């Protein structure tokens, strides 16, 4: 039973691996750029503008992460519950 569920999970990951990789790349780019702006552009004449851009990028990174973790986690739990009820 556990192997069957694991096989389904591996199949889903393989099927959607492009989307997962693009989400991971977008997360890393947003967070990395935001941290770079905060570290290197402090004292810049347009500091306020760049810090707003950095804030937007960090918010986008947080949104990506929470969508994947909460959406995927809750979706997985709900799917597991439905699968178990189907078996009964």
N, C-alpha and C positions, 0 to 999 in steps of 0.2 A: 504494500500500500504506500509506504513512504517512498519507495523507489519510483512508483508510478507518478506521484506528485512531483518528485524531483525531476523526472524526465519531462513532465509538462512544463516546469519552470525553465529548464534548459532550452526546450523547444521555443518557448516564448521569447527568451532572451536572444536566441539566435535569429528569430524572425524580426525582432525590433532592434537589433544591435546598432543599426545606423542611426536611428532616432536617439537611442541612449548615448551613443558616442557624441552626437551633435549637441545634445543637452549638456553633457559633461564638458565639452569644449567651450560652449557658450558660458557656462558657469565659471570655468577657470579664467576665460578671457575677461569677463566682467569684473570678477573679484581681483584679478591681477592688475588690470588697468586702474581700478579704483585705488588699490594700495599704492601703485606707482605714482598716481596723481598726488595722493596725500603725502608721500615721502619726498618726491622730487620738486613739486611745484609750490612748496611752502615759501612764501615771500615774493611770489610772482605778482606783477602789477594787476593781473586779472585773477587773483587768487580766489575771489568770491565766486566767479563764474566756474572756474575749474573744480572748486570744492562742491558746487551744485551738480556738476557732471559726475564727479566721483560718488556723490550721494545717490544719484540716480542709478549708476552702475552697481553700487552695492545693494540697492533695493532690488534691482533686477536679478542679481545673483541670489539673494535671499528668496525671492519668489520662485526661481528655478529649483532651488534646493527643497523648499517646503512643498512645492507641487509634486516633486518626485517622491519625497519621503512620505508625506501625509497621503497624497493621492494614491501612490503605489501601495503603501502599507495598508491603508484602509480598504482599498480595492482588493488587495490580496486576501485580507481577513474576511471580507464579505464574500468573496468568491469561494474561499475555503469552507465557510459556513454553508453556503448554498450547495456545494458539492457533497458535503457530509449529509445534508438533509435529503439530497437526491438518492443517496445510497440507502437510506432508511426507508 
